[in-house]
Amino acid sequence: MEDRTLELEGETLEQVRADAKAQATPGLFILSETVLADGKTRAAEGLADTAEEATVMARAKVPAGTNVVGEKLKAAAGRTDVDVQAWDEASARAKVTELVPRTGRIETVTLKTPGRKGILGIGKTPATYSATVFQPAVYEVTYRGRAKIRVDIGERKHAPTGYCQLCGKPGAPAKVGEKEIHYFCGSGCEQSYSKAKLRSLMAGAFVINATGQDISGMLAAGREAAALARVHCWSCGKTYPMDDKKCSSCGKPQDIPV
């Protein structure tokens, strides 16, 4: 059976993913997924001298085919005076910029009270500047589009049997997991393989010793055991170190991606 490529859309990613799984009849699986649109809520903002102009700008930014879920005036247009102390006008502008919202616009900066020069620098004080700041109107429109994904649906392409990856016995059935495929002749080999794999991973991990005791010997023994662990290639039956990601003889991966 040939693979099928479908594009599905709905209100949320969870919904379209559930729809995609429903399309995979028994024996078929979702082989790949590409998110074309996530369906999340986003915001478009308009900034203008009046609320009416800001509203028009924000609504114009909403993409076609999406649904508006909310609108609000985040900031009304208006002017305000801000007084700061600074040694010069440039420093005063910099201080005002830090104090007002990012959307504010400094229109004028005037000297309100001169500073004092002092005597030989003693008693010197900064001047007071008054800045007129215009705050444009800020209008926000929130919108949400439909979620959309592209999926490939088909049969999983893997050998139905292979060599047991622990004991090497031929004819072991494929064990298909969520992400990987392995081959085991029975549950005993599967459990032993899983434990050995965990030891191998732990041997390479950073361990924090909270016991206060010397565990260096235990760690060394664990690393030695992990280094000696070996697996059988599911494809050709040859043995190789468990730490290796693929067979050195045929090049097939140890953990087969689904």
PyMOL commands that set and color helices and strands:
alter all, ss='L'
color gray80, all
select helices_A, chain A and resi 13-23+51-60+89-99+187-203+216-228
alter helices_A, ss='H'
color red, helices_A
select strands_A, chain A and resi 4-10+29-37+41-48+67-75+78-86+105-113+127-135+137-144+147-154+161-162+172-176+180-183+230-232+239-241+256-257
alter strands_A, ss='S'
color yellow, strands_A
deselect
rebuild
show_as cartoon
